[in-house]
Amino acid sequence: MLPDALDVIASLGLNAAEINAGGFLPPVHIPIDDVIASQSARDDYLAVFADKGVALAGLNANGNPLHPNPAVGEKHASDLRRAIRAAGALGQTRVVTMSGLPGGEPGSTVPNWIVNAWNSGALDVLEYQWEQVVVPFWKEIDALAADHGVTVAIEMHPQNVVFNPPTLKRLVERCGATNVGAEMDPSHLFWQGMDPIAAIEYLGPLVVHAAAKDVRINDEYARIYGVLDERFRRLSPDEDPVHLGGHEYVNEWPQDSAWDFVALGQGHDVAFWTRFVQALHAVDPEIAINIEHEDTAFGPVEGLTIAADVLKSAAAVTV
């Protein structure tokens, strides 16, 4: 499976791959426990990349490590710790994840995302989340990452305590973190109304990794529904929904959606992506930019091909 995936990546003129190592999705492309335990397993694993002429560009353990249901939170937290150990063992310096989202008070069973803290009760929730859950956990993760020579790159993702540049800075500052930064995925910033390039300039050296994923705003529907739209449909078991941990699954996207994830270039043109790559290179000329494909209008290889062409065009102007 991994050699075939790397063949596709190499055929598109791409030179690196970020590998999933747990969290929402299982680590199907890495024997992660063997990699941690055995030098020979590490050598064999890295040899697959070397044979294909594709570099390993970090591990990904996106999930909710702060979920109050231990079937989700404790598993995803364990996966993140394991990914950090595996990355260090492989000589990698980046692990991508999400900050996580706790419940709103002790004894909660579901996460509570405060979108607009206009009332004092919402601030009470945020104070509990940050002081009692977020800071202790992320201090531990920062120390573990430092021990293994790894920087954890947080994807700023809604339904997490870190969902925009200021909350990313808040986590780093409150934890005194030295080995935590941002994965700059512009897609979730687009639909929240942010400018990813301004976000890069705001965060500066805290941007340590990047993703290339596009969003199209559908004005016809966005002006009615707004971007905070809850019209998702629960999929039945016979529709084979994607399992997220515990009793949670992915829902069906609204048909008349206010916005959609689209292949690179379908929401923002090459000129934007050129400026995006230039802004990243101003922070770190060696930064990894990983394509993330979630456009249901295109097949996996088709969408990856479209994105690769856009990203290579942008990079050609930047070099």
N, C-alpha and C positions, 0 to 999 in steps of 0.2 A: 504493500500500500504506500509506504513512504517513498520508496524509489520511484514509483509511478508518478506520485505527486510532484516530486522534484524534477522529473523529466518534463512535466508540463511547464513548471516554473522556468526551467532553463530554456525551453523552446520559445518562450515569450520574451527572452532577453532580460529576464529578471535575475538578480544575483544573490538573493537571500530569502530565507523563510523563517517566520515566527511560528513556533509549534505550541499547540494547546497542551497543557499539562494538568488539567483538572478544572474544578469549579462547576459551572453549568453543564459543561460537556466533558465526556471522559477523555483521558489521554491516549487516544488510539494510535498516535504516531510516535510515541516514545515509551519504552519500557522503563518507566520512571524509577521504580524501586530498584531495579537492576543497575540503572545508571548511578544511583546514589551509592549503592553498596560495592560496586565492582569496577576497578580500573579497566579490566578487559572489556566489560560491557560499554563503558564510556568510549573506549578506543573504537570498538566495533560500530557504535552509533555515529560517531563523528566521521568515521570512514565512509559511511553512506553518503554524507554530504560532500565530502572531498571527491568521491568518485563521480558525483554528478556535477561538480563545479559550482555548487550552490552553498553559500555560507549559512550557518545557523545564526539567526538574528534575535535570539532571546526566546523565552518561554512565556506562555499566557495562561493565567489561572483566573479568568473572569468569573465572578460569582458574588454571593453576598455573605462574606465571612462574619458579619455582625447580625445576621438574621436571628431573631429570638427563638425560633424553633431549632433545637439542636440538631435535628435531622438534616437541616440545611446549613445553619450557621457554623456548627462545629465541624461538619464535613468540609465546607468550603474553606474555613480557616486552616484546617489540617492540610488541604490541598495546596493552599498558598505557601504554607511553611515548607511542604515537601518540594514545591516548585523552586523555592529559593535555594534549598539544599542541592537540588539537582542542577540548577543553573551554575551555582558555585563549583560543583564538581566537574561540570563541562567547560569551565573557563568562560562562562557567559556572564555578562554584567547587567542584564536587564530581565526583569520579570514584570509582565503587565497584569494588572488586576483592577478591580473596582474597590472603592473605599468601603462599601457595605452600608447597610441601613438597619439600625436597631428598631425595636419597638419604642413606644412613646413613654413607657413607664415600667418600673419593675413588675415582673409577672406577665408582661405582654406576650402574645403568641404570634402576632403579625407585625411587619415593619410599619413605620409611620413616617411618611415623607412630608415635612412641613414646606409647603410651596410659598406661602405668603404669611409671614409671622406678624400680622396686624394686631393680634390680641395677646394679652399677657399669658394665656394658657399655652399658646404656641411657643412662646419663648421659654416657658417652663419645660416643655417637651425637648426643645433644642438644648437647653442647659443640661437636662438629664442625659440626653444622647451623647453629647460631646464630653462632658466631665466624667460620667460614670462608665461609658462604654467605648467611645471612639478613641479618646486620648490614651487610656491604658492599653488597649489592643494595639494601636499603631506605634506606641513607644516600644512595645515588645517586638513588632515586626521590623521596625527600623533597626533595632539592635541585632536581630537575627540576620537581616540583610547585610549589615556592616560586618558581621562575623564571617560572612561568606563572600565578601567582595562584590555584592550585588546592589543595584539600585532598583527599587520598586517603582514602576511607572503607573500612576493611577489614571485610568480613563475617567474623564469628567462626565458622568452619566446620570441623567435624571433617575429618580427613585434611589438615590444614594445621598449620603451627607455631603459628599464632594461631587458637585454637578456643574460647577463653573469655576473660573479662575480665582475669585476671592475665597471660595471654600477650599480650594486646593492650597492656597497660601495659608489659610487659617489652620489647616491640619499640620502643615509643616512647622508653622510657628508655635502652635500650642504643644506639639510633641517635641520640639527642639530637634526635629529629624534632620539627619545628615545624609540618609540613603533612601529618601523618598522624593519623587518628582512627578511630573505630569507626562502622561501619554497624550499627545495632541491629536485627538480624533475630532476633526472639524464637524462631523455630521451632526452630533448632538448639540453643538454650539449653533449651527445653522438654524435648526428649527426652534431653538429658544430665542432667536433674534440677535445673536451675538456675531461679531466679526472675528473669525479665527485668527486672522493676521494681527489684529489689535490684541487678541488674547496671548499670542506668542510674544509680542513686544512687552505686554504687562508682566508675564511670568519670567521672561528672560531665561537665565540658566536653569530654572526649575523645569524647563521643557527638556526631557531626556530621551524621548522616544516619540514616534508618530505613527498615525494610521491615515490611510487615504480612503475615505468613504464619503460619498456625496448624498445630498438631499435635494429633492425638488419640492418647493412650496406650491401647493395647488390653490391659487388665490380664490378661485370660485367657491371653494369649500372653507378655506381658512378664514375668510371674512365672516362666515356664519358660525363655524364650530370653534374657531381659535385653535391654537396648537396644543392646548391641554384638553384632549378629546378622549372620553372614556367609552366610546361606542364600540368596544371590542366584543367579539362573540366567543363564548366558551366552547371549545371543541370537545366532541364526545370521544370516549375511548376508542371507538372503531375508526375514528379519523386520524388516529396515531399522532397525537400532539407531542411536541418535544418536551421531555421531562426536564424540569429545572431543579429538582431536589424536593424531598418531603412529598407533599401532596400538590405541588405547584407545577403548572404546565404553561406553555406558550399559547396565547389566545389568537384568534383570527383577526387580522387587520381590517378596519372599516373599508368598504368598497369605495365610498366617496370621501377619501381621507383628506385631511387638511394638508398633509405632507407625506412624502414617501422616501424611503431609502432607495437610491438609484445608482446605477453604474457611474463611475467617474466620468464627468463631462456631460451627463444627462441633466444635471441640476446647475452646475457652474462650469464655465468654459475653460479652455486650456490657459487662457490669460490669467484667470484666478489661480489655477493650480500652479502656474509658474511663479506667481507672487507668493503663494503658500510655501513652495519649496525654497524660494529665495529667503523668506523670513526664517525658516528652519535652519538653513545653512548659515545665516548670520549668527545664530546661537551656537550651532555645532555643525561644521561641514561634514562630519562623519555620521550624522544622525541617521538611524534606520527609519524608513518610511514603508510601512507594511500595508498592502492592499487588503481591504475587507470588503467582500462582495455579498450584498444582501438584496439585490435587485431581482425580484421574482419574474420580471419580464424576460430575463436572459438566463440561459443555463450556466452552470458553474464555470466551465471553461470559456464560454462565450463572453460572459460578464467580466471574467478575469482578463481576457484578451483586450476588451474595450478599455478597461481601466489601465492596463499595462501600456497601451498606446498613448493614452493621455498623460500618464505619469512620466513616461520616457520623453515625450515631447517637452513637458515642463522642465525636466531635469536637463535636457540638452541645452535649453536656453540659459539655465542657471550656471552650468559648468563654465 
